[in-house]
Amino acid sequence: MTFPAILLGLLLSTLFGVGFHLWRGGGGGRLILYLVLAWVGFWVGHLVGDQLGWTFSSVGPLRLGMATLTSAIFLGVGHWLSLVEVERK
């Protein structure tokens, strides 16, 4: 993995998290949640795509297609789980 590929991955995953925050809204806590989910989902997807040898939409050594897909899944599931409200009696 080259340094420019790591920077590109960080930039894209940050843009995914910020874009999701702009789309779904929320405060500063939600922004941090979405950034972390986007970063983790992006790199998990890259590693899974790399281990399985999937080259779907690769950019150099970066498995961009799989990384984007899993980042979107992490963001969607994380947002859905964050909507749970605790009932107080």
Order of alpha helices (4+ residues) and beta strands (2+ residues): alpha-alpha-alpha
